[in-house]
Amino acid sequence: MKKTFLLLFIILSTTTFAQQKISTEKSIFTTIDNNAKILLEKSKAYSVSIGIVKDGKIYTKHYGELDKGKGNKANNDTYFEIASVTKVMTGYLLAKAVLESKLNLEDDIRKYLKGDYKNLEFNGKPIRIKDLISYESAIPSVLPDDRDIMRTFDDSTTFKLVKLHRDYTKTDFLRDLKTVKLDTIPGTKYNYSNPSLEITGLILENIYKKPIENLLKENLWTKLNMKHTKFALNTKEILVTGYNNNHILMPHFVSNLWGSSGVKTKSILSDLLQLLKFELEGQNKIIQETQRNIKNSNENWFGYFWDNIYISEFGKYCSKHGGAYGNQVMFSIFPEQNMGVCLIVNISGQETAGILNNTVFDIANDLLVEDKITPNIYGYKRTSDKVIFTYQHNQKSDSKIIKSISVAGSFNDWNPDNKIYQMLPKGNNTFELVLPKSQFEKGKEYKFKFVINKIRWITTPKNALNTDKTEDNNLTFRID
């Protein structure tokens, strides 16, 4: 009898687990479908590819067509230019070198360059390795100098840039690097710089005595089974083209430089998801180093060449945007939620990156917020003489790394720095701000949002009833 009961229990448990797995997968694919539809519309892309890593499982889907009217849908093996997503990989190699004591974050970068670069300092302050990784090197944003071309930006501009870069060599780069004049003390001013990444590639080659592509293969691509990530495709492999905002077919990058900035890398969604999964390995010391808040910033930081790392409503969030002339990639992780999202669209415009980032958080809200929560008035309550603002941080996230949470709204010029509107921790990941009701006019509707560390404007929960129904979806309250 006991054996029969045990067997029945095992069968029921297995069935329940299988049903839960099917339910989870259905929920994730439904989320992907819903957000892909919106992303296609907002980005005006012909093609959208979405990959999600959640709790170690990988989910992918593709939508639209690569070329209007041809019906040629992308798949997991479609080659895209991944552009600056490569910088995260370069950052991994540099972090590895730091942990191996091959170099130090405080080192003058000239220690690892061959030749005389007396110009790479300002008022006696040299560029340090840590200034490179935080985009604070004071080195120009681009080399070669493309200012004449960029003065007029139209559909022909990218073709002119390709022509400029086609004949630009490593020798030319090193020559121009010796003429660079820094305009500020390194480490004090943000300036996104592709040359800083090419210098990093050169430094790594000088340290390890190997080409940067070989270093990437040995330490990441082979290790993670990223067989289709490379600098150059063979004759049978096809790199898809993409479009600008006017749906003009765009050229591909051309570069003779090291490639550590991302101007050479091609990859497929399946490979990028292997990298995404790897970036979620929180126990890996090199990964920890690449995401570290090196300068102990109270707001956002950059780790090793990430675009942004900050504390969101879902805990730590790391993102890297890759922008080619004809497609864009958003590579993002929520480490505390064990979830990552990779989006690829075959369009490239000034607003595309923001649309992609918003889509990442729309997906996160769908998958990480309990959808059974009853709709209610969110974010505040009133007593006879007070307005009490309350924010509950995600329970899976460490609230100790939150430096501040502000209430910003129409009543304080949307200023998260206003000292009067800083919330206080109350335990159990809860924050609170109590204000006198007399501070607000009767009958007037006020709008507000919560802001973490003065950098992350928290997305309004979908179950909130008190919203202004605008694109920003602000929270609202009224004093009767």
Secondary structure as a PSIPRED ss2 file (coil, helix, strand):
# PSIPRED VFORMAT (PSIPRED V4.0)

   1 M C   1.000  0.000  0.000
   2 K H   0.000  1.000  0.000
   3 K H   0.000  1.000  0.000
   4 T H   0.000  1.000  0.000
   5 F H   0.000  1.000  0.000
   6 L H   0.000  1.000  0.000
   7 L H   0.000  1.000  0.000
   8 L H   0.000  1.000  0.000
   9 F H   0.000  1.000  0.000
  10 I H   0.000  1.000  0.000
  11 I H   0.000  1.000  0.000
  12 L H   0.000  1.000  0.000
  13 S H   0.000  1.000  0.000
  14 T H   0.000  1.000  0.000
  15 T H   0.000  1.000  0.000
  16 T H   0.000  1.000  0.000
  17 F H   0.000  1.000  0.000
  18 A H   0.000  1.000  0.000
  19 Q H   0.000  1.000  0.000
  20 Q H   0.000  1.000  0.000
  21 K H   0.000  1.000  0.000
  22 I H   0.000  1.000  0.000
  23 S H   0.000  1.000  0.000
  24 T H   0.000  1.000  0.000
  25 E H   0.000  1.000  0.000
  26 K H   0.000  1.000  0.000
  27 S H   0.000  1.000  0.000
  28 I H   0.000  1.000  0.000
  29 F H   0.000  1.000  0.000
  30 T H   0.000  1.000  0.000
  31 T H   0.000  1.000  0.000
  32 I H   0.000  1.000  0.000
  33 D H   0.000  1.000  0.000
  34 N H   0.000  1.000  0.000
  35 N H   0.000  1.000  0.000
  36 A H   0.000  1.000  0.000
  37 K H   0.000  1.000  0.000
  38 I H   0.000  1.000  0.000
  39 L H   0.000  1.000  0.000
  40 L H   0.000  1.000  0.000
  41 E H   0.000  1.000  0.000
  42 K H   0.000  1.000  0.000
  43 S H   0.000  1.000  0.000
  44 K C   1.000  0.000  0.000
  45 A C   1.000  0.000  0.000
  46 Y C   1.000  0.000  0.000
  47 S E   0.000  0.000  1.000
  48 V E   0.000  0.000  1.000
  49 S E   0.000  0.000  1.000
  50 I E   0.000  0.000  1.000
  51 G E   0.000  0.000  1.000
  52 I E   0.000  0.000  1.000
  53 V E   0.000  0.000  1.000
  54 K E   0.000  0.000  1.000
  55 D C   1.000  0.000  0.000
  56 G C   1.000  0.000  0.000
  57 K E   0.000  0.000  1.000
  58 I E   0.000  0.000  1.000
  59 Y E   0.000  0.000  1.000
  60 T E   0.000  0.000  1.000
  61 K E   0.000  0.000  1.000
  62 H E   0.000  0.000  1.000
  63 Y E   0.000  0.000  1.000
  64 G E   0.000  0.000  1.000
  65 E C   1.000  0.000  0.000
  66 L C   1.000  0.000  0.000
  67 D C   1.000  0.000  0.000
  68 K C   1.000  0.000  0.000
  69 G C   1.000  0.000  0.000
  70 K C   1.000  0.000  0.000
  71 G C   1.000  0.000  0.000
  72 N C   1.000  0.000  0.000
  73 K C   1.000  0.000  0.000
  74 A C   1.000  0.000  0.000
  75 N C   1.000  0.000  0.000
  76 N C   1.000  0.000  0.000
  77 D C   1.000  0.000  0.000
  78 T C   1.000  0.000  0.000
  79 Y E   0.000  0.000  1.000
  80 F E   0.000  0.000  1.000
  81 E E   0.000  0.000  1.000
  82 I C   1.000  0.000  0.000
  83 A H   0.000  1.000  0.000
  84 S H   0.000  1.000  0.000
  85 V H   0.000  1.000  0.000
  86 T H   0.000  1.000  0.000
  87 K H   0.000  1.000  0.000
  88 V H   0.000  1.000  0.000
  89 M H   0.000  1.000  0.000
  90 T H   0.000  1.000  0.000
  91 G H   0.000  1.000  0.000
  92 Y H   0.000  1.000  0.000
  93 L H   0.000  1.000  0.000
  94 L H   0.000  1.000  0.000
  95 A H   0.000  1.000  0.000
  96 K H   0.000  1.000  0.000
  97 A H   0.000  1.000  0.000
  98 V H   0.000  1.000  0.000
  99 L H   0.000  1.000  0.000
 100 E C   1.000  0.000  0.000
 101 S C   1.000  0.000  0.000
 102 K C   1.000  0.000  0.000
 103 L C   1.000  0.000  0.000
 104 N C   1.000  0.000  0.000
 105 L C   1.000  0.000  0.000
 106 E C   1.000  0.000  0.000
 107 D C   1.000  0.000  0.000
 108 D E   0.000  0.000  1.000
 109 I H   0.000  1.000  0.000
 110 R H   0.000  1.000  0.000
 111 K H   0.000  1.000  0.000
 112 Y H   0.000  1.000  0.000
 113 L C   1.000  0.000  0.000
 114 K C   1.000  0.000  0.000
 115 G C   1.000  0.000  0.000
 116 D C   1.000  0.000  0.000
 117 Y C   1.000  0.000  0.000
 118 K C   1.000  0.000  0.000
 119 N C   1.000  0.000  0.000
 120 L C   1.000  0.000  0.000
 121 E E   0.000  0.000  1.000
 122 F E   0.000  0.000  1.000
 123 N C   1.000  0.000  0.000
 124 G C   1.000  0.000  0.000
 125 K E   0.000  0.000  1.000
 126 P E   0.000  0.000  1.000
 127 I C   1.000  0.000  0.000
 128 R E   0.000  0.000  1.000
 129 I H   0.000  1.000  0.000
 130 K H   0.000  1.000  0.000
 131 D H   0.000  1.000  0.000
 132 L H   0.000  1.000  0.000
 133 I H   0.000  1.000  0.000
 134 S C   1.000  0.000  0.000
 135 Y C   1.000  0.000  0.000
 136 E C   1.000  0.000  0.000
 137 S C   1.000  0.000  0.000
 138 A C   1.000  0.000  0.000
 139 I C   1.000  0.000  0.000
 140 P C   1.000  0.000  0.000
 141 S C   1.000  0.000  0.000
 142 V C   1.000  0.000  0.000
 143 L C   1.000  0.000  0.000
 144 P C   1.000  0.000  0.000
 145 D C   1.000  0.000  0.000
 146 D C   1.000  0.000  0.000
 147 R H   0.000  1.000  0.000
 148 D H   0.000  1.000  0.000
 149 I H   0.000  1.000  0.000
 150 M H   0.000  1.000  0.000
 151 R C   1.000  0.000  0.000
 152 T C   1.000  0.000  0.000
 153 F C   1.000  0.000  0.000
 154 D C   1.000  0.000  0.000
 155 D C   1.000  0.000  0.000
 156 S C   1.000  0.000  0.000
 157 T H   0.000  1.000  0.000
 158 T H   0.000  1.000  0.000
 159 F H   0.000  1.000  0.000
 160 K H   0.000  1.000  0.000
 161 L H   0.000  1.000  0.000
 162 V H   0.000  1.000  0.000
 163 K H   0.000  1.000  0.000
 164 L H   0.000  1.000  0.000
 165 H H   0.000  1.000  0.000
 166 R H   0.000  1.000  0.000
 167 D C   1.000  0.000  0.000
 168 Y C   1.000  0.000  0.000
 169 T C   1.000  0.000  0.000
 170 K H   0.000  1.000  0.000
 171 T H   0.000  1.000  0.000
 172 D H   0.000  1.000  0.000
 173 F H   0.000  1.000  0.000
 174 L H   0.000  1.000  0.000
 175 R H   0.000  1.000  0.000
 176 D H   0.000  1.000  0.000
 177 L H   0.000  1.000  0.000
 178 K C   1.000  0.000  0.000
 179 T C   1.000  0.000  0.000
 180 V C   1.000  0.000  0.000
 181 K C   1.000  0.000  0.000
 182 L C   1.000  0.000  0.000
 183 D C   1.000  0.000  0.000
 184 T C   1.000  0.000  0.000
 185 I C   1.000  0.000  0.000
 186 P C   1.000  0.000  0.000
 187 G C   1.000  0.000  0.000
 188 T C   1.000  0.000  0.000
 189 K C   1.000  0.000  0.000
 190 Y C   1.000  0.000  0.000
 191 N C   1.000  0.000  0.000
 192 Y C   1.000  0.000  0.000
 193 S C   1.000  0.000  0.000
 194 N H   0.000  1.000  0.000
 195 P H   0.000  1.000  0.000
 196 S H   0.000  1.000  0.000
 197 L H   0.000  1.000  0.000
 198 E H   0.000  1.000  0.000
 199 I H   0.000  1.000  0.000
 200 T H   0.000  1.000  0.000
 201 G H   0.000  1.000  0.000
 202 L H   0.000  1.000  0.000
 203 I H   0.000  1.000  0.000
 204 L H   0.000  1.000  0.000
 205 E H   0.000  1.000  0.000
 206 N H   0.000  1.000  0.000
 207 I H   0.000  1.000  0.000
 208 Y H   0.000  1.000  0.000
 209 K C   1.000  0.000  0.000
 210 K C   1.000  0.000  0.000
 211 P C   1.000  0.000  0.000
 212 I H   0.000  1.000  0.000
 213 E H   0.000  1.000  0.000
 214 N H   0.000  1.000  0.000
 215 L H   0.000  1.000  0.000
 216 L H   0.000  1.000  0.000
 217 K H   0.000  1.000  0.000
 218 E H   0.000  1.000  0.000
 219 N H   0.000  1.000  0.000
 220 L H   0.000  1.000  0.000
 221 W H   0.000  1.000  0.000
 222 T C   1.000  0.000  0.000
 223 K C   1.000  0.000  0.000
 224 L C   1.000  0.000  0.000
 225 N C   1.000  0.000  0.000
 226 M C   1.000  0.000  0.000
 227 K C   1.000  0.000  0.000
 228 H C   1.000  0.000  0.000
 229 T C   1.000  0.000  0.000
 230 K E   0.000  0.000  1.000
 231 F C   1.000  0.000  0.000
 232 A C   1.000  0.000  0.000
 233 L C   1.000  0.000  0.000
 234 N C   1.000  0.000  0.000
 235 T C   1.000  0.000  0.000
 236 K C   1.000  0.000  0.000
 237 E C   1.000  0.000  0.000
 238 I C   1.000  0.000  0.000
 239 L E   0.000  0.000  1.000
 240 V C   1.000  0.000  0.000
 241 T C   1.000  0.000  0.000
 242 G C   1.000  0.000  0.000
 243 Y E   0.000  0.000  1.000
 244 N E   0.000  0.000  1.000
 245 N C   1.000  0.000  0.000
 246 N C   1.000  0.000  0.000
 247 H C   1.000  0.000  0.000
 248 I C   1.000  0.000  0.000
 249 L E   0.000  0.000  1.000
 250 M C   1.000  0.000  0.000
 251 P C   1.000  0.000  0.000
 252 H C   1.000  0.000  0.000
 253 F C   1.000  0.000  0.000
 254 V C   1.000  0.000  0.000
 255 S C   1.000  0.000  0.000
 256 N C   1.000  0.000  0.000
 257 L C   1.000  0.000  0.000
 258 W C   1.000  0.000  0.000
 259 G C   1.000  0.000  0.000
 260 S C   1.000  0.000  0.000
 261 S C   1.000  0.000  0.000
 262 G C   1.000  0.000  0.000
 263 V C   1.000  0.000  0.000
 264 K C   1.000  0.000  0.000
 265 T C   1.000  0.000  0.000
 266 K E   0.000  0.000  1.000
 267 S E   0.000  0.000  1.000
 268 I C   1.000  0.000  0.000
 269 L H   0.000  1.000  0.000
 270 S H   0.000  1.000  0.000
 271 D H   0.000  1.000  0.000
 272 L H   0.000  1.000  0.000
 273 L H   0.000  1.000  0.000
 274 Q H   0.000  1.000  0.000
 275 L H   0.000  1.000  0.000
 276 L H   0.000  1.000  0.000
 277 K H   0.000  1.000  0.000
 278 F H   0.000  1.000  0.000
 279 E H   0.000  1.000  0.000
 280 L C   1.000  0.000  0.000
 281 E C   1.000  0.000  0.000
 282 G C   1.000  0.000  0.000
 283 Q C   1.000  0.000  0.000
 284 N C   1.000  0.000  0.000
 285 K H   0.000  1.000  0.000
 286 I H   0.000  1.000  0.000
 287 I H   0.000  1.000  0.000
 288 Q H   0.000  1.000  0.000
 289 E H   0.000  1.000  0.000
 290 T H   0.000  1.000  0.000
 291 Q C   1.000  0.000  0.000
 292 R C   1.000  0.000  0.000
 293 N C   1.000  0.000  0.000
 294 I C   1.000  0.000  0.000
 295 K C   1.000  0.000  0.000
 296 N C   1.000  0.000  0.000
 297 S C   1.000  0.000  0.000
 298 N C   1.000  0.000  0.000
 299 E C   1.000  0.000  0.000
 300 N C   1.000  0.000  0.000
 301 W E   0.000  0.000  1.000
 302 F C   1.000  0.000  0.000
 303 G C   1.000  0.000  0.000
 304 Y C   1.000  0.000  0.000
 305 F C   1.000  0.000  0.000
 306 W C   1.000  0.000  0.000
 307 D C   1.000  0.000  0.000
 308 N E   0.000  0.000  1.000
 309 I E   0.000  0.000  1.000
 310 Y E   0.000  0.000  1.000
 311 I E   0.000  0.000  1.000
 312 S E   0.000  0.000  1.000
 313 E C   1.000  0.000  0.000
 314 F C   1.000  0.000  0.000
 315 G E   0.000  0.000  1.000
 316 K E   0.000  0.000  1.000
 317 Y E   0.000  0.000  1.000
 318 C E   0.000  0.000  1.000
 319 S E   0.000  0.000  1.000
 320 K E   0.000  0.000  1.000
 321 H E   0.000  0.000  1.000
 322 G E   0.000  0.000  1.000
 323 G E   0.000  0.000  1.000
 324 A C   1.000  0.000  0.000
 325 Y C   1.000  0.000  0.000
 326 G C   1.000  0.000  0.000
 327 N C   1.000  0.000  0.000
 328 Q E   0.000  0.000  1.000
 329 V E   0.000  0.000  1.000
 330 M E   0.000  0.000  1.000
 331 F E   0.000  0.000  1.000
 332 S E   0.000  0.000  1.000
 333 I E   0.000  0.000  1.000
 334 F E   0.000  0.000  1.000
 335 P H   0.000  1.000  0.000
 336 E H   0.000  1.000  0.000
 337 Q H   0.000  1.000  0.000
 338 N C   1.000  0.000  0.000
 339 M E   0.000  0.000  1.000
 340 G E   0.000  0.000  1.000
 341 V E   0.000  0.000  1.000
 342 C E   0.000  0.000  1.000
 343 L E   0.000  0.000  1.000
 344 I E   0.000  0.000  1.000
 345 V E   0.000  0.000  1.000
 346 N C   1.000  0.000  0.000
 347 I E   0.000  0.000  1.000
 348 S E   0.000  0.000  1.000
 349 G C   1.000  0.000  0.000
 350 Q C   1.000  0.000  0.000
 351 E C   1.000  0.000  0.000
 352 T H   0.000  1.000  0.000
 353 A H   0.000  1.000  0.000
 354 G H   0.000  1.000  0.000
 355 I H   0.000  1.000  0.000
 356 L H   0.000  1.000  0.000
 357 N H   0.000  1.000  0.000
 358 N H   0.000  1.000  0.000
 359 T H   0.000  1.000  0.000
 360 V H   0.000  1.000  0.000
 361 F H   0.000  1.000  0.000
 362 D H   0.000  1.000  0.000
 363 I H   0.000  1.000  0.000
 364 A H   0.000  1.000  0.000
 365 N H   0.000  1.000  0.000
 366 D H   0.000  1.000  0.000
 367 L H   0.000  1.000  0.000
 368 L H   0.000  1.000  0.000
 369 V C   1.000  0.000  0.000
 370 E C   1.000  0.000  0.000
 371 D C   1.000  0.000  0.000
 372 K C   1.000  0.000  0.000
 373 I C   1.000  0.000  0.000
 374 T C   1.000  0.000  0.000
 375 P C   1.000  0.000  0.000
 376 N E   0.000  0.000  1.000
 377 I C   1.000  0.000  0.000
 378 Y C   1.000  0.000  0.000
 379 G C   1.000  0.000  0.000
 380 Y E   0.000  0.000  1.000
 381 K E   0.000  0.000  1.000
 382 R E   0.000  0.000  1.000
 383 T C   1.000  0.000  0.000
 384 S C   1.000  0.000  0.000
 385 D C   1.000  0.000  0.000
 386 K E   0.000  0.000  1.000
 387 V E   0.000  0.000  1.000
 388 I E   0.000  0.000  1.000
 389 F E   0.000  0.000  1.000
 390 T E   0.000  0.000  1.000
 391 Y E   0.000  0.000  1.000
 392 Q E   0.000  0.000  1.000
 393 H C   1.000  0.000  0.000
 394 N C   1.000  0.000  0.000
 395 Q C   1.000  0.000  0.000
 396 K C   1.000  0.000  0.000
 397 S C   1.000  0.000  0.000
 398 D C   1.000  0.000  0.000
 399 S H   0.000  1.000  0.000
 400 K H   0.000  1.000  0.000
 401 I H   0.000  1.000  0.000
 402 I C   1.000  0.000  0.000
 403 K C   1.000  0.000  0.000
 404 S C   1.000  0.000  0.000
 405 I E   0.000  0.000  1.000
 406 S E   0.000  0.000  1.000
 407 V E   0.000  0.000  1.000
 408 A E   0.000  0.000  1.000
 409 G E   0.000  0.000  1.000
 410 S C   1.000  0.000  0.000
 411 F C   1.000  0.000  0.000
 412 N C   1.000  0.000  0.000
 413 D C   1.000  0.000  0.000
 414 W C   1.000  0.000  0.000
 415 N C   1.000  0.000  0.000
 416 P C   1.000  0.000  0.000
 417 D C   1.000  0.000  0.000
 418 N C   1.000  0.000  0.000
 419 K H   0.000  1.000  0.000
 420 I H   0.000  1.000  0.000
 421 Y H   0.000  1.000  0.000
 422 Q E   0.000  0.000  1.000
 423 M C   1.000  0.000  0.000
 424 L E   0.000  0.000  1.000
 425 P E   0.000  0.000  1.000
 426 K E   0.000  0.000  1.000
 427 G E   0.000  0.000  1.000
 428 N C   1.000  0.000  0.000
 429 N C   1.000  0.000  0.000
 430 T E   0.000  0.000  1.000
 431 F E   0.000  0.000  1.000
 432 E E   0.000  0.000  1.000
 433 L E   0.000  0.000  1.000
 434 V E   0.000  0.000  1.000
 435 L E   0.000  0.000  1.000
 436 P E   0.000  0.000  1.000
 437 K H   0.000  1.000  0.000
 438 S H   0.000  1.000  0.000
 439 Q H   0.000  1.000  0.000
 440 F C   1.000  0.000  0.000
 441 E C   1.000  0.000  0.000
 442 K E   0.000  0.000  1.000
 443 G C   1.000  0.000  0.000
 444 K C   1.000  0.000  0.000
 445 E E   0.000  0.000  1.000
 446 Y E   0.000  0.000  1.000
 447 K E   0.000  0.000  1.000
 448 F E   0.000  0.000  1.000
 449 K E   0.000  0.000  1.000
 450 F E   0.000  0.000  1.000
 451 V E   0.000  0.000  1.000
 452 I E   0.000  0.000  1.000
 453 N C   1.000  0.000  0.000
 454 K C   1.000  0.000  0.000
 455 I C   1.000  0.000  0.000
 456 R E   0.000  0.000  1.000
 457 W E   0.000  0.000  1.000
 458 I C   1.000  0.000  0.000
 459 T C   1.000  0.000  0.000
 460 T C   1.000  0.000  0.000
 461 P C   1.000  0.000  0.000
 462 K C   1.000  0.000  0.000
 463 N C   1.000  0.000  0.000
 464 A E   0.000  0.000  1.000
 465 L C   1.000  0.000  0.000
 466 N C   1.000  0.000  0.000
 467 T E   0.000  0.000  1.000
 468 D C   1.000  0.000  0.000
 469 K C   1.000  0.000  0.000
 470 T C   1.000  0.000  0.000
 471 E C   1.000  0.000  0.000
 472 D C   1.000  0.000  0.000
 473 N C   1.000  0.000  0.000
 474 N C   1.000  0.000  0.000
 475 L E   0.000  0.000  1.000
 476 T E   0.000  0.000  1.000
 477 F E   0.000  0.000  1.000
 478 R E   0.000  0.000  1.000
 479 I E   0.000  0.000  1.000
 480 D C   1.000  0.000  0.000
